[in-house]
Amino acid sequence: MRWFPPWTACVKYGGSDNAMASSVQLYLKEKKRRKQKLKILALAAAAAALLVAACYGLFFSPYFVVRDTSVNGVEQVSRDDVVRIVSGFLEQRTLFVLSQRNIFFFPTAAAERAIGALSPRIASVRVRTHLFARTVSVDIAERHIFGITCGEGTHAERCYFFDETGMLFAEAPLIEGAANLLIRSTDIVPGIALPAPLLHGPTVRYFKELKQATERVGVILDSFALRGEYGDATAHATAGFDILFTMEREPKAYAEVLGVLFAKEIQDQAAQLEYIDLRVEDRAYYKFRAERSATTSLEMIHKD
């Protein structure tokens, strides 16, 4: 059967010019719509093909496989243990399908948590992936010894190292002497889980500064202890006496008072001292041991 365009019907059967024009327009619109539809389908197919190729390249291409692991900043922590943890994550899969060897799927946050739990000596961990180098880098900041804290009474020989933030991170031997910052604390008991934030960072730094300041005026301190909730503390000197003070004043102010006190009042009698009380501003109270003289057991001086 022979096919005739729609407008021929108008001519054959005597249709008007308007009817023929309308039929032509409809035909052209339909033809244009079919072309646009085919064009859209072709573009969609091409986009889908590109997407599949891109996904395959990103997820399964060997170009994005992690080739190496670098570990920086370790001194006491085992580098091999860190690499072992990273390797363990590389062997796992995301959603049971996507290999974590792919640099885009390596779980940096999970790796940071796992490495941070490796040792109390670790203060911070940063894990990063590097696309072009195809490596995983681990940057570790270890805690460094700032001082030693020990218990009191029956726990006097139970000691731990702490860093400048006051964080306890490792057991320590009892090391007494002027070379070390030693802090006595009633919080030191058996069974402490490390790391433990039992000391206050500003407090331990204050003690360190006071120790250095008093050494410059000839008063050598070998240990400190907090006494009460209001900043009262006690320092023990190598000469055998205690110094009572509060942390409301600058360490250098205490050093100046002690310098004047020993130069003008105590002089060469330090071995006979029992304590010096500096808790009252602009005053210094001191007491000699009872066996030396009961009449001079307590004296008060004004700061010059």
C-alpha positions, 0 to 999 in steps of 0.5 A, a space after each residue: 500500500 502506497 503512503 502519502 504525506 498527510 497534506 496530500 489528503 487535503 489536496 486530493 479531497 479539496 481541503 483548504 490551504 489552512 488545513 494543509 499548513 496545519 498538517 505540515 506543521 504537526 508533521 514537522 513538530 512530530 519529526 523534530 520531537 522524535 529527533 530530540 528524543 533520540 538525541 537525548 537517549 544518545 546523550 544519556 547512553 554516552 553519559 552512562 558509559 562515561 560514568 561506568 568508565 569513571 566509576 571503574 577507574 576510580 574504584 578498581 583501577 590499579 592507578 589509585 591503589 595505595 603503594 606505600 605507608 610513611 610514619 613520622 614523629 615516632 621515637 618511643 612508639 614502634 614504627 612497625 606497629 603503626 605500619 601493621 595497623 595501616 596494613 590491616 585497614 588496607 586489607 579490609 573492604 568498604 560495603 564488602 565490595 570496595 577495597 580500602 587499598 583504593 586511596 579514595 576509600 582508605 578510612 583515615 579517621 578510623 586509622 587515627 583512632 586505632 593508632 591513637 589507642 596503640 600507646 599512651 605515649 601518643 598525644 596526637 595522630 594525623 593520617 592523610 592520603 596522597 593521591 599523586 604519590 599514592 601513599 598513606 602518611 601517619 604523623 604522630 606527636 609523642 608525649 615527652 617527659 615533663 616530670 614525675 608524679 608519685 603517691 603519698 603514704 603507702 603509695 609513695 613509690 608508685 610513680 608515673 611520667 607526665 607531660 606538660 599538659 599534666 597527662 600521665 602516660 607511663 609508669 616511672 621509677 621513683 627518682 628523687 633529686 633537684 634535677 627532676 620535677 617531682 609532684 606528690 599527689 593523693 590521686 596516685 593509687 593502684 590501677 590507674 588506666 593510662 593515659 590519665 589526666 590527673 594533673 592540671 597543665 597550668 599547675 605543673 608548668 607553674 611548679 616548673 617555673 617556680 623551681 627554676 626561679 628559686 634556683 636562681 636565688 640559691 633555694 633548690 626545690 626537689 618536690 611539690 604537693 597540692 594542699 586543698 582546693 584553693 591553690 595552696 601548695 607545698 614545696 620541699 627544699 633539698 636543705 630539708 625545709 618546706 615552703 608553703 605558698 599559693 599559686 595566686 602570685 608569680 613565681 618570680 615574686 616568691 623567688 625575690 622574697 626568698 632571696 631577701 629572706 635568706 640574705 637578711 634573716 636566715 643567712 647560713 641557718 637553712 639547715 635549722 629551718 622547719 618551714 617558710 610560709 609565704 601564703 600571706 602577701 608581702 609577708 614571710 613567716 618562718 619557723 626553726 626546728 623545735 630542738 634549736 630554740 623554743 624562743 625563736 621557733 616562729 618569727 615574722 619579717 616584712 618584705 623589703 
